[in-house]
Amino acid sequence: MWSEFSVPSLDEWTALVAREAGGKTESQLASRSWEGLSYRACCDAALATSASGVSAQDLKICQLQPDQKPSQISPQAVLRGSLGLPALIALANRFPEVQAVEIDLWQFLQQPDYACFARAKAGLEIRFSSQTWVQQGADGVHELAWSMAGLIELLRNLESPPAGTIALKLSAGPRLLLEIARWRAARQLWDTVCRGFSLDWPARIHLVQDARFLTHQDVHNNLLRSTTAAAAGLLGGAASIELLPCDSSPDAARWADNVLHLLRHESKLGGATDPLAGSGLIEDLTQQLAENAWKETQRLEAAGGLAQQKDLWALARDQRLRYEDQLRRDQQGLVGVNRYVANTEFASAPPQLSYASGTSVNYEQAVQLLDQDRALHHLGLLPPLEKLRWSEAFEEVFRRGHGKKLDVLVLGKPTPELKARQSYVRTWLGLAGIEGRFQAMETPDGFSAPSVWLLCCEDAVEGGPDYKVTMKPPALVGKPPHNYQGVAVHQGCNRVYCLEQLLDLMP
């Protein structure tokens, strides 16, 4: 605590830390998420508390309500599939055990039928998911913002509250602190929207594990991702939690369920209401997320509402490309994919991942009902959603390179910089499963160059030999010389693209 030192104020303490850190400010020292949110060390977070009216432009973000119930993660009988909402509700009314129906929010808004809400049986939860935007590549802020804008669209067009309840379903990845804050922000924004429509609805926001972070390579890392996603939901106040199995093995679904059982019964998570309230970092991240998402929600409202937007896919594509570029340049880490890669073979076929939690309805019975009631057929089928995973490009180069060998000449005296470059090369080749055969020499005398090899040396100094120019290696580590035609890998480059170039050269 700064109060323990002779510096009398937080501002002076922050300035002292900045001086000791080489003149960089606290904001420059903070690490940042994919969305650009700052993990600041010092913060003074406080959200606005007033909220009234029906215009999203005028609403202020609500405080997190102190009476939020702890998470309930018991699986429900959920009816979901490629049918539209009217057909799902009609089928759910015929199955007494069905407690909820689920449909993608954007798909519903493309062909809305608000009259079907009145036909829902009492107590049926109508759950709207954000998977269209997630699979297009939307980041956490925009997934949250567009879901809230969709909730506003729904409430604006409903003539009366439905007999059941309305809920949202958002995805959660492995970024524990950020996901906890996002769930807290989602509950705040839910209350803000409902207050604008004079509704006293408790937040019903469900969690599904973000499938984009799952990998086919070193699949047991997926269990750890399931754990952090589930912990985020339990600590952030999700209404229910749905995890994905790590692979397609018979035991994978049971392992995913056990993640929840361990967190609930052994770690005792989910038994308290908002247990991280007051944490400086969590409160600060919550504020950043709530404010950024609400600003985007207000932008959509000012532009005519969510259903009228034509630029969402372009925005999601830009976010997808930005994150993929950060992964390929090693500015963000994905364990087992671009960092800490295990040189293990893939299964003969990639696992087909499916939901591990949540009870599905017997679809054979549903099909029989559809055949009996031909009136439901005019409601049509919804197009399937895309399935995006961040690791696909890395997995492709690993499949191409696994088991191959490459000669690497480490040229020069063993200085710390040269050792660091050698370690960088070993890590880079490991992304593609390529084994580097390292040969260390202080001079190139006696080196017999094979057809494809890589040079690892320090950058030339004034008056010294420039081996990158004189030896003309087909691949090298470091900044390439002028007019160099080979493969050059260095910090900050697109490492996947460089590997693809290298593999094109290798037999």
N, C-alpha and C positions, 0 to 999 in steps of 0.2 A: 504494500500500500504506500502511495506517495506521502501519506500523513506520517509515516515512520521516519522520514528523512527531513533534512533541514530546509528543503524547498517548500515554501509556504503555500503554493497553489498548484492545481492540476495543470494549468497552462504552462507554468514554469517547469514543472516536472516533464511534461511532454516535450518541451523545447530542449531540455537537458538530454532526454533519451535520443532526440533527433540529432543533436550534436555528436553524441557518442556513437551514433550509427552512421557517421560519415556525412552528416548534413541532410540525409533523407528525412522526409516528413513521415509522420505516423501513417498517413494514407499510402505513401509509397512503400512503406515496409510491410503493409498488410498484404496477405495473399488474397486472391480473388477467385470466385467460382466461375464456372462456364458462363453464367449469365452476367458476370461482371460485378456481382455483389461482393462486398468487402468483409473479410474476417478481421475486423479491427480489434486491437488489443484494449483500447480505451474507448468508452462510449458513454453517452448519457441519453438513453432512449426513453421517449415518452410519446404516446400516441394521443391524438385528439380524441375527445370524449363526446362531443355533441353530435347528434345525428337526428335529422327529421326531414319531412317532406318526401316527395315521390320522384324528384329528378335526381338522377345519378350525378349530375353536375354539382348539385348542392349538398349531397350527403357527405358527411365526414366519417372516417373510419371509427367503428365502435371499439370500445375497450373489450378485452377478452373477459367474458362473463365468468364470475367466480363459481357459479353453480353448474358448470358443465359436468355431465356425468362421465365417469371413467369409461374407457373403451370396452365395448362388448364384442368379443371375437367369436362367439358361437356361430357355426355355419348355418345359413338359412337355405331353404329350398328356393333357388333362384331360377327363373325361366328366362333364358336368353338365347339368342341365335340370330339367324338372318331374316327373321320376320319383322315387319313394321310394328309399331306400338299398338295399334288397334287389334291386330291378330294376337299379340302377346297377352294383352289384357283379356281378350275373349277366351283364350286357352287357360289363363290363370284362374279365371272365374269357375272353370270346370274342374280344377284340381284343388281340393281342399288344403293340401299340404303346401301349396305354393304361397310363399310369404312376400316375394318380391319379383318384379320383372326388370330387365335391364336392357337398355338400348343406347346406342351412341348418340350423344346430344346433337352433333352436327348433322348426322343423317336424319334425325327427327325433324330438325328445323328446315331441311330441304323439302320435306313433304309433311308439313304439320297437320295434325288432326286433333284439335283441342277438345272436340266433343267426346272423344273416347275416354277422357279422364272421368267424366261423369258415370261411365259404365263400369268403372273399376269397383271390385267388391270392397267392402269396408276393411280397413287395415292393410290393404295391399300397398306395398312400397313401390313407387315408380322411380327407378334409379337411372340416372343419365351419366354415362361415362364420357371421358375425354379422349378416347383412344384414337380417333381420327387425327387430332392435332398431335398427339404423342408420336404416332407412327409417321407423321410427316416431318418430325424433327423439332417440334416446338420445345422451348426450354421451360423451366419450372415457373418462371414469372408469367409467361404468356399462356401456358396451360391453365394456370390459376385465373388469370384475367379473363380469358375467353370463356371459361366455365361460368364465372360470375356474370359475364355479359349474357350468356345463354340462360342462366337462371332469371335474370331480369326480363329477357324475351318471353320466357314461359309465363312468368307471373303477370306480365302486362297483357297477355292474350287469354288468360284463364278468366272465364266469366264468374266462376265461384270456386272456392277451395275444393279440391278433390276429396272423396270419401276416405282415401288412403293418405299416404304421405309422399312427399317429393324428396329425393336425395340426389347427391352428386357422388361421383366416383372418380378419384384422381389417382395418378400413379406415384410411386415413391421409389427412388433409386437408393444406392448405397451411401450417399453423402449424409451421414447421420445428423450432424448439427443443422445443416441447411434444411433437411427434410422435416425435422422437428419444428423448426421455425416456420416452414411453409404450411404445416398443418395448423399451427396456431394462427397464422395469418388467414388461412382459409376459413377458420371458424369466426374470426373477427369480421371478415368480409361477408360471410353468410348472414351474420346478425345485422350488418349494415344494410344489406339489400332488403332483408325481411322487414326491418324497421321502416325503410322507405315505403313499403307497401302496407304498413300497419299490421303486419303479421307477427304473431308470437310463436314462431316455429323454432324449436331447438335444432341446432346444427346436426344434420345427418350427412356426413361426408365420409365415404368409404375409401379404403386403400386397396390398391392392387399393385403388386410388385412391378416395377418398370422392366419390361422384357428387353428393352434396348441394351441394358447393361449385361445381359446374360451372354455366356461364351460357350462355344463348343470345344474350346481348348482348355485343358486343366479345369474340368467342369466342377470340381469340388469347391473352387472359389465361389461358385454360385450360391453355395450354402451360406458362406459368410456374407454375401450380398443380401440374401434373404434375411439374415439375422439383423443387419443394420436397418433394412427397410421396415421390418416388424417392430424393432425397438423404437424407431422414429414414430410409427403410428401409435404405439402404446403410450409413449411419452408426450406426443403431440395432441392426442385426443381423437383418433380416428374412430368412426362408428363400428367398423369391422375391418378385418385384415385378411387379404387373400394373397397367398404366396405361390410362387412357381417352383416346381421341382428342379433340381440341378441338372437332371438329364432324363432320359426315357427309361431308366432301369426300374424294375418292379418296386424297389424300396424307396425311390426318390420322393414320391408323394408323402410317404410316412415320415421321412426325414424333414420335409418342409413343415408338416404339421407339428413335429416335435420341436422345431424352432420356437413356435408359439407356446407350446406347453412348457418348455424350459424357461422362457422369458416370463411367463405368467406365474408358474408355480415355484420356480427356484429363484429367479431374480426378483420376483414380486413386482414386476412392472405392470402398469395398467390398473393398479389398485388405488391410485391417488389422482386427484383432480389437478391437472396442470402442475406437475411436480417441479418443473424447471422455471416457474415464474420468478422473476427477480434476477435471474442469471444475466449478467451484463451482455455477454456475447449473444445469447439466445434472444434476449429482448431487442438487441440492436438488429440482428438478422430478421426477426419478425417485423420490425418497423420497416426495414428496407424492402422486404418482400411485399408487405401490405401496401405500402405507398406506391411502389413501382407497378404492382398489379392493378391497383385502383386507378392510377393515372391512365393505364392502357384501357381499362373498362370505360372510363369517362370519355376517352378518345372515340371508342366504338359507338357509345351512346350519342355523342355529338355528330357522328357520321351517319346516323339513321338506325343504329342498332346492329346486333351481330348478324342477323340473317341477311342483311343488305351488303355485307362486306365481300369484296372481290379480291382483296390483297392478302388474305390470311395465308394462302399456300405459299406465296412468294416470301412472306415474312418467316414462315416455318422453315422453308427451304434454306433461307439465309442463315437461320440459327443452326440448322443441321450441318451445313457446310462449314460454319465457323467452328463448331465443336469437333467435327471430324478433322479439320485442319489443326486444331489444338492438340488432338491426340497424335496425329502424324508428326507433328513438330515437337512432341514430348512436353508440351506446355500444360497438359493435364495427364493424369495417370490412370490407367486401367490395368489392375494387377493381373498378370498372366497373359496380357495382350501386348502392351507396349512397355511394361515394366515387370521385372521379376518373371520372365518367361521361362516355363519349364520345357525342356527339350524332349517332349514325349509325343508319341504318335497319336493321331486322331483315331477315333473309332471308325470302323468301316463305313458307317453312315452317320451323319450328324443326328443327334437326338431330336426328336420332335417334342417340344415342350408344351405342356398343357397345364391347366389350372389344377392346383393340388387341394385347395380348400373350397368350401362352398358345395352344397348338395345340388346336383343337377336333376332336373325333372326327367322322367322316362320319356324320351323323345319318340319312341315307337308308339306310345299311346297318343302323343301329340299329333303324329302323322296320321294315325287312324282318325282322330277327330277332324283333321283338315280334310281328309277324304270324305268324311260324312257330311261336313258342312262346306259345301262348295262356295258359299258366299264369302268365306274367308280368303279364297284364292285371289280375288280381285285386289287384295291389299298388296300383293306383290312381295318380291324378295329384295332385301337390301344387298348392295354389292359388298364383297368381302373387303376387309381392311388390309392394308399393307402390313408387313412384319419387318420392322427395321431393327438391326442390331449394330452397335458401334464397332464391333470387332471383326466384321466380315472382311474388310480389306486386309487386315493383319492375318487373318486365318488363311486367306487365299495365298499370300506370299509364303506363309509357313508350309502349306501343302506343297507348293512348288519347290521350296528350298530344303525341306527336311531331308537330312541324310547326305546332302552334298558337302564337299570340302573345298576350301579356298586357301591358297598360299598367301600369307601376309608377311611382307618384309618390314620389320621394325628397324629403321635405319637411324643411327646416331647414338650418342652417349645416353645412358639411362637416366635422364633428368626427370624430375617430377612431372613436367609437362608431357614428356614423351610417354611416361607410364600412364598418365591420365588418358592420353589419346589411345593407347593400346587397350585400356579398359573400355573406352567408348566403342572401339571397333568390335570388341568381343560381344558387348551388349547389343550392338546394332546387328551383327550377324546372327545373334541368337534369336532376334525377332523372326527370322526366316528359317530357323533350325539349321543354319549353315555352320559347320565346324571349321574354325579358323586354324590353319597350320602355321603357327608363328615361327619366324626365323629372325633372330636378333643379330644385327651386325652394326659396327660403328662406321664402316665404309662399304660402298657397294662392290668392292673388289671381290671377285670370285662368285658373285651372285648370278645364277643361271635363271633367267626369267622364263616362266612357263607362259602359255598363251593368255591365260587370265590370272591376274594377281593383283594385290592391293598394296599400296605403299603407305606406311605409317611413319611419318617423320615430323620434325618441328618445322615451322615456317622459316624460310630462309632469312638470314640476317645480312645486313650490308657487308659486302666483301666475302661472304661465305657462299658455298655451292648451293644451287637451287635444284635439288634432286627431282622436284616435281616437274621441272622443265627438261632437264637433261636425260632423265630416265624414261620419260613419257609412259607412265604407268596407265593401264586401262582403268584403274580405280584407285582412289586415294582418300585419305582422311584429312580434312582441313580445307581452307579456302582455296579454290582452284586458281592456277595462274591464267593469264590472259590467253584467250583462244583455246582453252583446254577443251578437248572433245570427249573425255571419258566420264566416269561416274565419280562425283565428289560428294562425300558425306561430311557434314559438319554440324555443330550445335545450331539449332534453329531451323535446319532444313527440313523438307518433307522426307522423312526417313523411309516411308513406304514407297514413294516414287523412286528413290534411289535404289532400294532393294529390287524393285521391278526392273530397273535398268540393268542392275548387276546380274540378275537371273537371266535376262535376255542375252547377256554375253556368255554365260556359263553353259557348258555342254550338258 
